[in-house]
Amino acid sequence: MAPLGAIFVYEVCVKKLELYFFPQCPYCKIVDQALKATGLEKHVSYFNVNENPKYKDALIKATGRGTVPCLFIDGKPMHESRDISAWLHTYAKDLGLSGNTPRGN
Protein backbone atom coordinates (compact mmCIF):
# COMPACT_ATOMS: atom_id res chain seq x y z
CA MET A 1 0.00 0.00 0.00
CA ALA A 2 1.30 3.46 -0.90
CA PRO A 3 1.99 5.99 1.86
CA LEU A 4 -0.96 8.27 2.52
CA GLY A 5 1.04 11.34 1.42
CA ALA A 6 1.72 9.80 -2.00
CA ILE A 7 -1.96 9.15 -2.57
CA PHE A 8 -2.81 12.71 -1.55
CA VAL A 9 -0.22 14.21 -3.92
CA TYR A 10 -1.47 12.03 -6.78
CA GLU A 11 -5.11 13.04 -6.24
CA VAL A 12 -4.25 16.73 -6.00
CA CYS A 13 -2.07 16.74 -9.14
CA VAL A 14 -4.35 14.92 -11.57
CA LYS A 15 -5.44 17.18 -14.38
CA LYS A 16 -8.65 16.85 -16.36
CA LEU A 17 -7.67 15.21 -19.66
CA GLU A 18 -10.02 14.97 -22.65
CA LEU A 19 -8.88 13.47 -25.95
CA TYR A 20 -10.66 14.15 -29.24
CA PHE A 21 -9.65 11.47 -31.75
CA PHE A 22 -10.76 8.82 -34.19
CA PRO A 23 -9.31 5.28 -34.13
CA GLN A 24 -8.06 5.12 -37.74
CA CYS A 25 -5.99 8.31 -37.46
CA PRO A 26 -2.26 7.45 -37.41
CA TYR A 27 -1.47 10.53 -35.33
CA CYS A 28 -4.13 9.57 -32.79
CA LYS A 29 -2.46 6.16 -32.56
CA ILE A 30 0.79 7.87 -31.51
CA VAL A 31 -1.08 9.58 -28.68
CA ASP A 32 -2.82 6.33 -27.75
CA GLN A 33 0.55 4.57 -27.50
CA ALA A 34 1.84 7.34 -25.23
CA LEU A 35 -1.24 7.09 -23.02
CA LYS A 36 -0.76 3.34 -22.65
CA ALA A 37 3.00 3.62 -22.09
CA THR A 38 2.51 6.17 -19.32
CA GLY A 39 -0.48 4.52 -17.65
CA LEU A 40 -2.57 7.64 -18.16
CA GLU A 41 -5.17 6.04 -20.45
CA LYS A 42 -7.54 5.39 -17.53
CA HIS A 43 -7.42 9.09 -16.57
CA VAL A 44 -8.62 10.39 -19.95
CA SER A 45 -12.12 11.01 -21.26
CA TYR A 46 -12.28 9.98 -24.92
CA PHE A 47 -14.36 11.69 -27.62
CA ASN A 48 -14.46 9.87 -30.97
CA VAL A 49 -15.29 12.58 -33.52
CA ASN A 50 -16.36 10.01 -36.12
CA GLU A 51 -18.70 8.25 -33.72
CA ASN A 52 -20.56 11.38 -32.64
CA PRO A 53 -20.73 14.51 -34.83
CA LYS A 54 -21.44 16.62 -31.73
CA TYR A 55 -17.90 15.92 -30.55
CA LYS A 56 -16.42 17.31 -33.76
CA ASP A 57 -18.70 20.35 -33.53
CA ALA A 58 -17.56 20.94 -29.94
CA LEU A 59 -13.92 20.61 -30.99
CA ILE A 60 -14.35 23.15 -33.80
CA LYS A 61 -16.21 25.53 -31.51
CA ALA A 62 -13.49 25.32 -28.85
CA THR A 63 -10.42 25.46 -31.11
CA GLY A 64 -11.51 26.81 -34.48
CA ARG A 65 -10.31 23.59 -36.14
CA GLY A 66 -11.54 20.04 -36.43
CA THR A 67 -8.19 18.27 -36.55
CA VAL A 68 -7.33 15.40 -34.27
CA PRO A 69 -5.74 14.42 -32.05
CA CYS A 70 -6.52 17.21 -29.67
CA LEU A 71 -5.92 16.80 -25.95
CA PHE A 72 -7.63 19.23 -23.63
CA ILE A 73 -5.64 19.68 -20.43
CA ASP A 74 -7.80 21.33 -17.79
CA GLY A 75 -9.83 22.84 -20.64
CA LYS A 76 -6.88 24.09 -22.70
CA PRO A 77 -6.37 22.40 -26.10
CA MET A 78 -3.11 20.91 -27.34
CA HIS A 79 -2.76 19.73 -30.94
CA GLU A 80 0.06 17.82 -32.63
CA SER A 81 0.65 14.19 -31.70
CA ARG A 82 4.34 14.58 -30.86
CA ASP A 83 3.68 17.57 -28.59
CA ILE A 84 0.88 15.68 -26.85
CA SER A 85 3.01 12.55 -26.49
CA ALA A 86 5.94 14.50 -25.02
CA TRP A 87 3.62 16.29 -22.59
CA LEU A 88 2.04 12.99 -21.48
CA HIS A 89 5.44 11.43 -20.77
CA THR A 90 6.57 14.47 -18.78
CA TYR A 91 3.30 14.67 -16.86
CA ALA A 92 3.35 10.95 -16.02
CA LYS A 93 6.94 11.23 -14.84
CA ASP A 94 6.00 14.21 -12.64
CA LEU A 95 3.20 12.10 -11.13
CA GLY A 96 5.53 9.15 -10.66
CA LEU A 97 3.37 6.98 -12.92
CA SER A 98 5.94 5.88 -15.46
CA GLY A 99 9.63 5.70 -16.09
CA ASN A 100 9.04 5.52 -19.84
CA THR A 101 10.25 8.36 -22.03
CA PRO A 102 9.23 9.29 -25.56
CA ARG A 103 11.37 7.99 -28.42
CA GLY A 104 14.28 10.16 -29.30
CA ASN A 105 14.57 11.70 -25.83
URJONOR-V889873 format. One line per field, one symbol per residue. ss: DSSP state (a for helix, b for strand, c for the rest). psi: psi as a letter, one per 20 degrees, with the letter a starting at -180 (. if undefined). burial: I if it has 9 or more other ideal C-beta (glycine too) atoms within 8 Angstrom, else O. A space follows every 10 residues. Layout:
BEGIN
ss->???
psi->???
burial->???
END
This chain:
BEGIN
ss->cccaaaaaaa aaacccbbbb bccccaaaaa aaaaaaaacc aaabbbbbcc ccaaaaaaaa aaaccccccb bbbccbbbbc aaaaaaaaaa aaaaaccccc ccccc
psi->pqqghggggg hhipqopppp rqhiphhhhg gghggghiji hijpppoohh hohhggghgg hhijqjqqqp ppolipqpro ghgggggggg ggghikhqjq qqqi.
burial->OOOOOIIOOI OOOOOIIIII IIOOIOIIOI IIIIIOIIII OOOIOOIIIO OOOOIIOIII OOIOOOOIII IIIOOOOIIO IOIIIIIIIO IIIOIOOIOO OIOOO
END
